[in-house]
Amino acid sequence: MSEKKSIVRLNDDGRLHLKELLRKGTIPARRLRKAQILLKADESEGGEGWSDIRIMEALNARALSDPSESPARGVPIFS
C-alpha cells in the first residue's frame, strides 16, 4: 500500500484554489477532505509530496482495500 497508484501534481493556480477553499471553511466536509489530501499528496515543486500512509495518519483517514477506489486521487474536486 506504500506505492502510489497515481501521482498528484498541482500547478500554482490549482494549489492556490485549494488553499482558498480550505481557508473559507464553508465547503462540504467531503470536498474539504479531498482538498486536504490533494495538497498533501502534491508532488510538484511547491507541494508537500506526502506518502499515502502519512496522509492517512495525519488526517485520520481510513484505508481502502483498493487504492484505485480512493475518493480523492483522480477525482476532480471542482464541480
Rosetta blueprint (number, residue, H / E / L):
1 M L
2 S L
3 E L
4 K L
5 K L
6 S L
7 I L
8 V E
9 R L
10 L L
11 N L
12 D H
13 D H
14 G H
15 R H
16 L H
17 H H
18 L H
19 K H
20 E H
21 L H
22 L H
23 R H
24 K H
25 G L
26 T L
27 I L
28 P L
29 A H
30 R H
31 R H
32 L H
33 R H
34 K H
35 A H
36 Q H
37 I H
38 L H
39 L H
40 K H
41 A H
42 D E
43 E L
44 S L
45 E L
46 G L
47 G L
48 E L
49 G L
50 W L
51 S L
52 D H
53 I H
54 R H
55 I H
56 M H
57 E H
58 A H
59 L H
60 N L
61 A L
62 R L
63 A L
64 L L
65 S L
66 D L
67 P H
68 S H
69 E H
70 S L
71 P L
72 A L
73 R L
74 G L
75 V L
76 P L
77 I L
78 F L
79 S L
